Amino acid sequence: MVPYDIPSLRQLRAFQAVARLGNISRAAREVSLSQPALTQSLHALEAKLGITLFSRRRSGCYTTELGAILLPRVQRFFEQIRSALGGSAVGAPFTRLQNAETIINKLTRSQILSLIGISENQSLEAASHSLGITPTSLHRCAKQLEGELGRSLYQRMASGITTTTQGSELARRFQLALSEIDYGFQEVRAAQGNVISRVAIGNIPHSNSLILSAAIDGLLRAYPSASVKVSEGRYGALLNELRAGRLDFIFGVLRRPEWARDVKEEQLFSYSYVLVVRRGHPLTSLPAIRLHDLTRYDWILPDPSTPRRQAFEEMFSTSKDRPRVSIEATTMSVYRAILASSDRLTLMSQPEAQLNDQSALTVLPYRSPCLSRADGVATRLDWQPTSIHPNFLISCARKRYYRRYRAQFNRGRRLNRSSSHEARYGVLKSAHPRQVIFEP
């Protein structure tokens, strides 16, 4: 979850306007504030961050080095809000840009957080508790947002008030916008020599834990004050977390559904599933194992939506006899205990099989083109990483890919700090870092 301790939208609008126009009075007119009110907003933002955002001169206001670091994230924040309000998934798009901009200028932090809070909780009371406000205040902010947008965002269920489909999608998009501000704060702290960034990873069950753990260890050696959060769970839940900005990426077998067009995958390595049985299993005494031999025993596998189960189904798609999957499970310790005490079979990745107790379990000498598997990382399509994310990725990358990735990333950072108006404000569309290829 993105921290709720974010600046007010008035402060962010004031900062962006002054940075773009370089003039307090012109920026005040643009955001419909008096000059004293705008100056007060800037001071409040600087006090919150503990930094100076502008160098004030007779010729105008210019962003400091730290202000220039924060600016692209604030721009992306408003781009995400604008994109959210214009998306067809949250209702009929606004027909005039002026209408959308008017609504953006009226949005408040409380309204955005109220929608996110209600979408993430089962009741109004739980949502208000998570936000640290009263249910009455939460209800008022929620209804104000609904009135501003002219769309139905909430519905009453047996358990209480929750978001509609449109409201849930808008909450997800708002959450993505807030993650940009969180990233911006992390980058400012890193520039001050205080790397307090948190890398959030979704780990798909049965992924290559050796590579993942090595990458985490390498990151924390380089940045001892950073932190890593690894969330494990079913792929669908992890995908939702990624798309909402609560995860930076998902690590494991590649399986992006067709509808998730806002997610991209990068293959890092590939290997095949292997067949695993107990030592002394009847199949180990056969001189050659045929597909028909594998149908005589029960199997233990994950549910049908997983790539492992799909590989199993494809392997037996041409067989008249199909084996019975008598146990569905995802925990590898359960697999190993059941296999060691029965004649059941399963599929494991090669790294998983290497971690087995070799005195209890063994790999059958059987190969099939249906058992290939591709692993890697999934990220959001428009994800702009902070400086710490590439350092995590390159922990398992070839050096030649590292140099290409790091050079591309640094070019983007230099453009962000250039004096050119086009480079300074258009870099996020033109300098997106490349991905890294891992090796097993």
C-alpha positions in Angstrom: 0.0 0.0 0.0 1.3 3.5 -0.8 1.7 5.6 2.3 -1.2 8.0 2.9 1.1 10.8 4.2 1.4 12.6 0.9 1.3 16.4 0.2 -2.0 18.1 -0.7 -2.8 18.3 -4.4 -2.8 22.1 -4.0 0.9 22.0 -3.0 1.7 19.6 -5.9 -0.1 21.8 -8.4 1.7 24.9 -7.1 5.0 23.2 -7.4 4.4 22.0 -10.9 3.1 25.4 -12.1 6.0 27.4 -10.7 8.6 24.9 -12.1 7.1 25.1 -15.5 6.4 28.8 -15.7 9.4 30.0 -13.6 7.2 32.9 -12.2 5.2 33.1 -9.0 2.5 35.5 -10.3 1.9 33.6 -13.5 1.7 30.3 -11.7 -0.7 31.7 -9.1 -3.1 32.8 -11.9 -2.9 29.4 -13.5 -3.8 27.5 -10.4 -6.3 30.1 -9.3 -4.5 31.0 -6.1 -3.4 34.3 -4.7 0.4 34.8 -4.7 0.6 34.6 -0.9 -1.5 31.4 -0.9 0.8 29.8 -3.6 3.9 30.8 -1.7 2.5 29.3 1.4 1.8 26.0 -0.4 5.4 25.9 -1.7 6.8 26.6 1.8 4.6 23.9 3.2 5.8 21.4 0.6 9.4 22.3 1.3 8.9 22.0 5.0 7.3 18.5 4.6 10.3 17.3 2.6 12.9 19.3 4.5 14.5 20.6 1.3 14.6 23.7 -0.9 12.7 23.2 -4.1 13.4 26.5 -5.8 16.2 29.0 -6.2 14.4 32.4 -6.1 16.1 35.1 -8.2 15.1 38.4 -9.7 14.7 36.8 -13.1 12.3 34.1 -11.7 12.1 30.9 -9.8 14.2 27.9 -10.9 14.2 24.4 -9.5 17.1 23.3 -7.4 18.8 20.0 -8.0 16.4 18.2 -5.6 13.4 20.0 -7.0 14.4 18.8 -10.5 14.5 15.2 -9.2 11.0 15.5 -7.7 9.4 17.3 -10.7 9.2 14.4 -13.1 7.3 12.3 -10.5 4.9 15.1 -9.8 4.3 15.4 -13.6 3.7 11.6 -13.8 1.3 11.9 -10.9 -0.9 14.3 -12.7 -0.6 12.4 -16.0 -1.8 9.3 -14.2 -4.8 11.2 -12.7 -5.6 12.6 -16.1 -5.4 9.2 -17.8 -7.6 7.7 -15.0 -10.3 10.2 -15.6 -10.2 9.7 -19.3 -10.2 5.9 -19.3 -13.3 4.2 -20.6 -13.1 1.6 -17.8 -14.2 4.2 -15.3 -17.1 5.5 -17.3 -17.7 7.5 -20.5 -14.6 9.7 -21.1 -15.0 13.4 -20.7 -15.7 14.9 -24.1 -13.7 18.1 -23.5 -10.2 18.4 -22.1 -11.3 21.5 -20.3 -13.8 19.6 -18.3 -11.2 17.0 -17.2 -8.7 19.7 -16.2 -11.4 21.5 -14.2 -12.1 18.4 -12.3 -8.4 17.7 -11.7 -8.0 21.2 -10.3 -10.9 20.5 -7.9 -9.7 17.1 -6.7 -8.4 16.9 -3.1 -6.1 14.5 -1.4 -9.0 13.5 1.0 -11.2 12.6 -1.9 -8.6 10.4 -3.6 -7.7 8.7 -0.3 -11.4 8.1 0.5 -12.0 6.2 -2.7 -8.8 4.1 -2.2 -9.7 3.4 1.4 -13.2 2.2 0.6 -12.0 0.0 -2.2 -9.5 -1.7 0.0 -11.7 -2.4 3.0 -14.9 -4.3 3.7 -16.8 -1.6 5.5 -16.9 2.2 5.9 -15.7 1.8 9.5 -12.7 -0.2 8.5 -11.8 2.3 5.7 -12.1 5.3 8.1 -9.9 3.5 10.7 -7.2 2.8 8.0 -7.2 6.5 7.0 -7.3 7.8 10.6 -10.5 9.8 10.1 -14.1 9.5 11.3 -16.7 7.6 9.2 -18.6 10.8 8.8 -15.6 12.6 7.3 -14.9 9.7 5.0 -18.5 9.6 3.8 -18.5 13.3 3.1 -15.3 13.1 1.0 -16.5 10.1 -0.9 -19.8 11.7 -1.8 -18.0 14.9 -2.8 -15.8 13.0 -5.3 -18.8 11.2 -6.7 -20.6 14.5 -7.2 -17.6 16.1 -8.9 -17.2 13.2 -11.3 -20.9 12.7 -11.9 -20.4 9.0 -11.7 -21.6 6.2 -9.4 -18.5 5.1 -7.5 -20.0 3.3 -4.5 -22.6 0.6 -3.8 -24.2 -0.8 -0.7 -23.7 -4.5 -0.1 -24.7 -6.8 2.8 -21.3 -6.2 4.4 -21.5 -2.4 3.9 -20.5 0.2 1.4 -18.0 -0.7 -1.2 -16.9 0.5 -4.6 -18.6 -0.3 -7.9 -16.6 -1.8 -10.8 -15.9 1.7 -12.1 -15.0 2.9 -8.6 -12.6 0.1 -8.1 -10.8 0.8 -11.4 -10.6 4.5 -10.6 -9.2 3.7 -7.2 -6.5 1.4 -8.8 -5.5 4.2 -11.1 -5.4 6.7 -8.3 -3.2 4.3 -6.4 -0.8 4.2 -9.3 -0.6 8.0 -9.3 0.2 8.1 -5.6 3.0 5.6 -6.1 4.7 8.2 -8.3 4.9 10.6 -5.4 6.2 7.9 -3.1 8.9 7.1 -5.7 9.7 10.9 -5.9 10.2 11.1 -2.2 12.5 8.1 -2.3 14.6 9.6 -5.1 15.0 12.8 -3.2 16.2 11.0 -0.1 18.6 8.9 -2.2 20.1 12.1 -3.7 20.7 13.3 -0.2 22.6 10.0 0.5 19.8 8.4 2.5 18.6 5.4 0.5 15.4 4.3 2.4 13.7 2.9 -0.7 11.6 -0.3 -0.4 11.5 -2.8 -3.2 8.2 -4.7 -3.3 8.4 -8.1 -5.1 5.6 -10.5 -5.8 6.9 -14.0 -5.7 5.0 -16.6 -7.6 4.9 -20.0 -5.9 7.6 -22.4 -7.2 9.8 -19.7 -8.6 13.6 -19.9 -8.6 14.1 -18.9 -4.9 17.9 -19.2 -5.3 18.1 -16.4 -7.9 15.6 -14.3 -6.0 17.4 -14.6 -2.7 20.8 -13.8 -4.3 19.3 -10.7 -5.9 17.9 -9.5 -2.6 21.1 -10.1 -0.8 23.1 -8.2 -3.5 20.7 -5.3 -3.2 20.9 -5.0 0.6 24.7 -5.3 0.5 24.8 -2.3 -1.8 22.1 -0.4 0.1 22.0 -1.5 3.7 19.3 1.0 4.7 16.9 -0.1 1.9 14.3 -2.7 2.6 12.7 -5.5 0.5 9.1 -6.8 0.9 8.4 -10.2 -0.7 4.7 -11.0 -1.1 3.8 -14.6 -2.0 0.4 -15.7 -3.2 -1.7 -16.8 -6.1 -0.8 -15.2 -9.4 -4.1 -13.4 -9.8 -3.7 -11.6 -6.5 -0.1 -10.7 -7.2 -1.1 -9.3 -10.6 -3.8 -7.1 -9.0 -1.2 -5.8 -6.6 1.2 -5.0 -9.4 -1.4 -3.2 -11.5 -2.3 -1.1 -8.5 1.3 0.0 -7.9 1.6 -2.0 -4.6 4.3 -4.2 -6.2 7.2 -3.1 -8.2 7.4 -6.4 -10.2 6.4 -10.0 -10.1 9.1 -12.7 -10.2 8.5 -16.2 -11.5 7.0 -18.1 -14.4 5.7 -15.9 -17.2 1.9 -16.2 -17.5 0.5 -12.7 -18.2 -3.2 -13.0 -19.3 -4.2 -11.4 -22.6 -6.4 -8.9 -21.0 -3.6 -7.4 -18.8 -2.3 -5.1 -21.6 -0.9 -2.7 -19.0 1.6 -5.3 -17.9 4.8 -6.4 -19.8 7.0 -9.5 -19.2 10.7 -10.0 -19.8 12.1 -13.6 -20.0 15.1 -14.0 -17.8 15.9 -17.7 -18.2 14.2 -20.9 -19.2 14.3 -24.6 -18.3 12.1 -27.6 -18.4 9.9 -29.3 -15.8 11.1 -32.7 -14.7 9.2 -35.7 -13.4 9.9 -36.5 -9.7 9.0 -39.7 -7.8 10.2 -41.4 -4.6 13.4 -43.5 -4.6 12.5 -47.1 -5.4 9.3 -46.1 -7.4 8.3 -48.8 -9.9 8.9 -46.5 -12.8 12.6 -46.2 -11.9 13.1 -49.9 -12.8 11.9 -49.5 -16.4 14.6 -49.5 -19.1 12.6 -46.8 -21.0 9.7 -44.7 -19.8 6.8 -44.2 -22.2 3.9 -41.7 -21.9 1.5 -44.6 -21.3 3.5 -45.7 -18.2 2.9 -42.3 -16.6 -0.9 -42.8 -16.7 -0.9 -45.7 -14.3 -0.2 -43.6 -11.2 -1.9 -40.7 -9.5 -0.4 -37.2 -9.6 -0.1 -34.2 -7.3 -0.2 -30.9 -9.0 -1.4 -27.3 -8.6 -4.8 -26.0 -9.9 -5.6 -26.0 -13.6 -4.9 -22.3 -14.0 -1.2 -22.7 -13.4 1.5 -23.2 -16.1 2.7 -26.3 -14.4 -0.8 -27.9 -14.7 -1.2 -26.7 -18.2 2.1 -28.3 -19.2 0.8 -31.6 -17.7 -2.5 -31.3 -19.6 -0.6 -30.6 -22.9 1.7 -33.6 -22.3 -1.3 -36.0 -22.1 -3.4 -34.2 -24.7 -2.8 -37.0 -27.3 -3.0 -39.9 -24.9 -6.2 -42.1 -24.8 -5.6 -42.7 -21.1 -5.2 -39.7 -18.8 -3.8 -40.0 -15.3 -5.7 -38.8 -12.3 -4.7 -35.7 -10.3 -5.8 -36.9 -6.9 -4.2 -34.0 -4.9 -4.1 -30.3 -5.7 -1.5 -28.4 -3.7 1.0 -25.5 -4.1 3.3 -25.9 -1.1 6.5 -27.7 -2.1 7.0 -29.2 1.4 3.6 -31.0 1.0 4.7 -32.2 -2.4 7.9 -33.7 -1.1 6.2 -35.4 1.9 3.5 -37.0 -0.2 5.9 -38.1 -2.9 8.2 -39.7 -0.4 5.4 -41.8 1.1 3.5 -42.9 -2.0 3.8 -43.8 -5.7 2.4 -40.5 -6.9 4.2 -38.4 -9.5 4.6 -34.6 -9.9 6.3 -32.0 -12.1 9.0 -29.8 -10.6 11.2 -27.2 -12.0 14.9 -28.1 -12.3 15.9 -25.8 -9.4 13.2 -27.2 -7.2 14.3 -30.8 -8.0 17.9 -29.9 -7.1 16.7 -28.9 -3.6 15.1 -32.3 -2.9 16.4 -34.8 -0.5 18.2 -37.0 -3.0 18.0 -40.0 -0.7 14.2 -39.8 -0.8 13.3 -38.4 -4.2 14.6 -38.8 -7.7 14.1 -37.5 -11.2 12.8 -39.8 -13.9 14.7 -39.9 -17.2 11.7 -38.6 -19.3 11.7 -35.6 -21.6 8.9 -33.9 -23.5 8.8 -30.6 -25.4 5.5 -29.9 -23.5 7.5 -29.4 -20.3 9.4 -26.2 -21.3 9.0 -23.2 -18.9 10.0 -19.6 -19.2 10.7 -17.5 -16.1 11.3 -13.8 -15.7 9.8 -10.6 -14.3 6.5 -8.7 -15.0 6.3 -5.0 -14.6 3.8 -2.3 -15.4 4.0 -1.2 -19.0 4.7 2.5 -18.2 6.8 1.8 -15.0 9.6 4.3 -14.4 11.9 2.7 -11.9 13.9 4.5 -9.3 17.7 4.2 -9.2 17.5 1.3 -6.7 15.4 -1.0 -9.0 18.0 -1.5 -11.7 20.6 -2.3 -9.0 18.3 -5.1 -7.8 17.7 -6.4 -11.4 21.4 -6.4 -12.3 22.3 -8.6 -9.3 21.5 -11.6 -11.5 22.3 -10.1 -14.9 25.2 -10.5 -17.3 27.6 -7.6 -17.2 27.1 -6.7 -20.8 23.3 -6.4 -20.2 24.1 -4.4 -17.0 26.2 -1.9 -18.9 23.4 -1.4 -21.5 20.7 -1.0 -18.8 22.7 1.3 -16.6 23.8 3.5 -19.5 20.2 3.8 -20.7 19.0 4.6 -17.2 21.7 7.3 -16.6 20.9 8.9 -19.9 17.3 9.4 -18.7 18.5 10.9 -15.5 20.7 13.4 -17.2 17.9 14.4 -19.5 15.7 15.1 -16.5 18.3 17.6 -15.2 19.0 19.3 -18.5 18.1 22.9 -19.0 16.2 22.1 -22.2 12.4 22.6 -21.7 11.6 19.7 -24.1 14.1 17.3 -22.5 13.2 18.4 -19.0 9.5 17.9 -19.3 9.3 15.2 -22.0 12.0 12.8 -20.8 9.6 10.3 -19.3 8.1 9.5 -22.6 11.4 9.2 -24.4 13.9 7.7 -22.0 12.4 4.6 -20.5 15.0 2.1 -19.2 15.5 -1.2 -20.9 15.0 -4.5 -19.2 17.6 -6.8 -18.0 18.1 -10.5 -18.9 19.0 -12.7 -16.0 21.0 -15.9 -16.2 20.1 -19.0 -14.1 
